[in-house]
Amino acid sequence: MAMTTISLQRHTKERLDDYKMGNMTYDELLNIFMEKVTIEDISDEHIKEHYERLSTFSGVTKEEFKKRMRT
């Protein structure tokens, strides 16, 4: 199995350590979490945030956009 490294904030690692039991690996622990929380649950929340942003979005004119891009 190919191994990789992921970056975590210290606090996140400490929280993961609280869940880790015995000789369980972080890989096993993360897979347990991912089995409990479906990707659809995360996607739904992400999509809801985008719709909320769209409801308050106010666009700018093409000229204003170009001006902002130059600065």
Sequence and secondary structure as in RCSB ss.txt:
>XXXX:A:sequence
MAMTTISLQRHTKERLDDYKMGNMTYDELLNIFMEKVTIEDISDEHIKEHYERLSTFSGVTKEEFKKRMRT
>XXXX:A:secstr
         HHHHHHHHHH  TT  HHHHHHHHHHHS HHHHHHHHHHHHHHHHHT     HHHHHHHHH 
